[in-house]
């Protein structure tokens, strides 16, 4: 007789385990599938199932090591208990960003509190329709969104009625909930601090032209200058240096003979890079110029010098946005709690100082 191959012998000796089903539990317990479903979903009392029968069902499920099919359960409930987090670019999730880290900490805390899972939207899509299709294919119950103004993919997602809450941003659509900071007031606060220190030549490092937060902070910057009778020089406003952006506009600005004596930088992450670039130019805060950032992350206390910054409670805001989204998904959201605006505060540290006569 031919000798069985080792692979065939091994395969034949391994028992083929079939996943136990609701029917198997019902058969072993001697009840119907509906009864098993009520008991295992904690609804025995609602269906007036006796405690003896319920115990028999639980014992059968344990004996068979029955585990519910999560996908079937989701299809039945039409819920996944999962939400997506959608940033402007997928790279934000892997960037060494203090903002992203704090925002995701708040989202995770919020999800743990209400029993949700988090999916990070990282798959690149070729066009807005494909991206909207991916976000509305049933894998998530809703989405937390941080995108530029008038993002076409998000407009499609909203039109398809997926529950969406914008965080650290907002839109003009009154039907879309958001949790944001008063960024206009934050920009004013930063500039007024510098004006109070005697600075009059104040520059700004902006974020993306589509960023709602950056645009609002720039509006606050301009308003503060104009309210104090200080001319606004558009040439003193330069793009940010994050994500490999060209630092030359900032370098050129700081090499001007009439360079600013102070800078307002739209985010801490950008401010940290700006401080390094300025240090390479031989400029040190606050000796040569004062710098104010935005976010007031914990890293601000670790820079040299520590960074003065407008504070927004990033983790708290992300937690709040997660709760709002959970309430929207469940239909329990209160109308007056769907559009939340936090007030900014200013944390003064070592990167700002009164204007010195030597650098006026």
Secondary structure, 3 states (H helix, E strand, C coil): CCCCCHHHHHHHHCCCCCCCCHHHHHHHHCCCHHHHHHHHCCCCCCCCCCHHHHHHHHHHHHHHCCCCCHHHHHHHHCCCCEEEEECCCHHHHCCCCHHHHHHHHHHHHHHHHHCCEEEECCCCCCCHHHHHHHHCCCCCCEEEECCCCCCHHHHHHHHCCCEEEEECCCCCCCCCEEEEECHHHHHHHHHHHHHHCCCCCEEEEECCCCCHHHHHHHHHHHHHHHHCCCCCCHHHEEECCCCCCCCHHHHHHHCCCCCCCEEEECCHHHHHHHHHHHHHCCCCCCCCCEEEEEECCHHHHCCCCCCEEEECCHHHHHHHHHHHHHHHHHCCCCHHHCEEEECCEEECCCCCCCCCHHHC
